[in-house]
Amino acid sequence: MKPKTFGDRLRELRLEREEYNSLRDFASKVGLSPTYMSHLENNKVPPPSESVIERLAEALQADKYELFSLAGKFPPEFFETFQKNPQGVADFLRKAEESGLQSRQDWERLGQMIPKLFQNKKTR
């Protein structure tokens, strides 16, 4: 089975929503041309910009991080953190990968631990 592409997932998400069975209606809702929308869904063009991905995810009530991942793009809200300390962020992600973090549950556990690590720092 071939891996799912951005366009494949976009089409799936659109068709899951009755109000968007028409590609034209959906394209109009998100401010894109039907032709461009068709090209996206059929993988004839590269995934769109970050702002368009956010509009698509919002309209489809979909997980925008899944769409960013399939598009091979980075969510803009994380850019500021990365720009402030690119080496620190890269080291953190590298260590997470090296320690075998893979499942969503692993990441959720780590996410729960981080605030506890810095709890004392905030109360000083």
N, C-alpha and C positions, 0 to 999 in steps of 0.2 A: 504494500500500500504506500503510495507516494505521500510525502508530508503535505499537510494542508498549507495553502498559500494565503496571503492576505486577501486576494480576490475571492478565493473559494469560501473563506470564512465570512467575508462581507456579504456574499450572496446568501449563504445559509442564514445569517442573522436577519437579513432583510425579509427572506421568505418565511421565517418563523413568525413574523408580525403581519397579521392579516391586512392591516391598513397600508402595508408597503408591498403588496404583491405586484403592484405596478412599478416597474423601474422608473418610469417617467414621474410618477407621483413622489417617489422617494427622492429622486434627483432634485426635483423642485423644492421639496422640503428642506434639503440641506444646501441648496444654492449651487448645484452643479448641473452641467448639461447632461441629458440622458446619454449622449454618445460617450462622454468621458466616464460616466458611471458604468456603462456597459464595458468599456475598455478596462476599467478597474476590476470589475467582477470576472472578466475573462482573462485577466493577467496579461493584457496587451500593453499596459503602461506600468511603470514602477508605482509603488504605493505613493499616496499623496503627502503633502506637507503635514507637519504636526498639528497645525490648527484645523485642517480638514479632517484628520483622524479624530480629533476631539469632537468635532461637529457630528461626524458619522456615529461615533460611540454614543453620544448623548441622544441623538434621534432614535437609535436602535435600543437604547437602554442596555448597552453592552459594556463589558469590561474593557475600558480603554487601554489598560495595560496589556491585555491579550492582543489587541489590534496593534499597539506600538511594537510589541515583540514580533508579531508576524510581519510587520512592515520593516523590521530591522532599524527602528528609530528609537530615540531616547525621549521619554516624557519631559516636556519643558520645565515642569516644576522641580525636577531634580537637578537641572542644570546649574542653578545658583549654588547649591551645596557643592557640586562637583567643581565649579569655578573657584569657590573659596579655598578649597583644599584638594586639588586633583590627585596629588600623590597619596594623601590620607584615604581618600575614597577608593582609589585603586588598590591600595594595600589591604583595606578592609575587605573588599570584594574578593581579592586574591586569597586571603586567609579563609574566608567563608567557603570558597570553592575547594581549597586544599583540605579543609576539615570535613569535607563530604556533605555539606549542606546541599540537599537536592529537592526534597519534597516540600510542598507548601507548608506542611506541619512543622518541618525543621525551621523554615523561615519565620513562621508564626511564633515558635518558641523563642527564637533569637530576638524577635521584635518585642516580646514580653520581657526579656531580660535586660534590654538596653536601658529602659527608663529606670530600672532598679539600680543599675550601675551608677547612674548619675543623680540619683535621688538626693544623696547627701550633699552633692555639689550645689544643688539649687537652694538648699536650706541654710547654707552658710551665710 
